[in-house]
Amino acid sequence: MKRMIALKHESNPLGNPVKVLHLEDSDADHLLVKRALAGSQLHFSIARADDKQSLLASLMGQEFDIVLMDYRLPGFTAMDAWAELSKLSATPPCVIVSGAIGEAAAVAAIQSGITDYLHKDNLKELARVILRALKLHQSEKERQRTADALQESELRISELARHLQSSLEQERAAISREIHDEIGGALAAMKLDVAWMKRHSESPEILERVSAMQQMVGQALTATQRIMQNTRPAILDQGLAASVQWLTEAHSKRVGRRVLLNCRLENETALNDGARLTAYRVVQESLTNISKYAPEADVLIDIADGGDGLTVEVSDNGPGFEMTRLKKTAGFGLKGLSERAKNIGGWLDVSSTPGRGTSITLTLPLQHHLINPTTPKNP
């Protein structure tokens, strides 16, 4: 059964009129609610439902600003009604208007999402309770809209950052190829010519100059290789495992310390360039830091792509440092790596304790944009 009555008073700040659905099986109690609202300074339009069927029919017929519910009705309770209301795309605020239901039931109702509870003996406060519920609901909607807008903005920024990072890496790869093809080729030719001049000259003065030229050409070739390696490592074309192996061998030769590499990549070819390059840069920067701050430390590198993510952990047994030091400085080159990981949906964790070494862990969930589209994740 459903009845409608319009009680016109001063307009309220949240709408005119306030559309109320009253879920109540008692005619007398429904009349008391109407009288309580008629005595307020708000404008209400009230519909009534007295069982589950009429409740569902009312919800299908129109939208309501608020629902007032008796706690116990024939065949179901306010909690059952709330379960139905929660299925709506836009759930209105709900207030239980009932006799004594007990503290435990009232707390459970509020915790489930029902806005408020009012005893039937206190109906003089009903209009105020309704207005408060509407304002709370409006505030929550605004908060949710703001949160949704913020999330959308963060997604757009993240997508833009991924695009910029991809463009940057493509440009770096192009520069690396150009350096290799143009400058590297020219320097290699010069090196051969200088070697020929050295073999075919007997003049001490010329040989001295040729030796100096040979040294400068060698330095230029070394610098060229270093620049190419820093812009876009060609070794990455051989895969993440091979490139990290190359880094560990270079570190061992540089500092004369042991590096233990534990690489468990079940489907390395599924990783796209962004994931491989991020993992490579984390290992590279970690080893660079160890060379600077803990050259005598032993290093353990653990790489795995089990489950739905790629993890890269670089740990050492060096002197370590206070974590507050990391928070106060943008150094260590880790801030950029953290942003790089964040831009492709991952994160970077750093942990260190003085005297107990340092551990850097990269985690990359294997989302669709980190997997080559032509390669299945699990063969």
Sequence and secondary structure as in RCSB ss.txt:
>XXXX:A:sequence
MKRMIALKHESNPLGNPVKVLHLEDSDADHLLVKRALAGSQLHFSIARADDKQSLLASLMGQEFDIVLMDYRLPG
FTAMDAWAELSKLSATPPCVIVSGAIGEAAAVAAIQSGITDYLHKDNLKELARVILRALKLHQSEKERQRTADAL
QESELRISELARHLQSSLEQERAAISREIHDEIGGALAAMKLDVAWMKRHSESPEILERVSAMQQMVGQALTATQ
RIMQNTRPAILDQGLAASVQWLTEAHSKRVGRRVLLNCRLENETALNDGARLTAYRVVQESLTNISKYAPEADVL
IDIADGGDGLTVEVSDNGPGFEMTRLKKTAGFGLKGLSERAKNIGGWLDVSSTPGRGTSITLTLPLQHHLINPTT
PKNP
>XXXX:A:secstr
   EEEE  S BTTBSSEEEEEE S HHHHHHHHHHHHTSSS EEEEEE SHHHHHHHHHH   SEEEE SEETT
EEHHHHHHHHTTSSS   EEEEES   HHHHHHHHHHT  EEEEGGGGGGHHHHHHHHHHHHHHHHHHHHHHHHH
HHHHHHHHHHHHHHHHHHHHHHHHHHHHIIIIIIHHHHHHHHHHHHHHHT   HHHHHHHHHHHHHHHHHHHHHH
HHHHHHS GGGGG HHHHHHHHHHHHHHHH   EEEEEE S GGGB HHHHHHHHHHHHHHHHHHHHH TT  EE
EEEE  TTEEEEEEEE S    HHHHHH S TTHHHHHHHHHHTT EEEEEE TTS EEEEEEEE  GGGB TTS
 S  
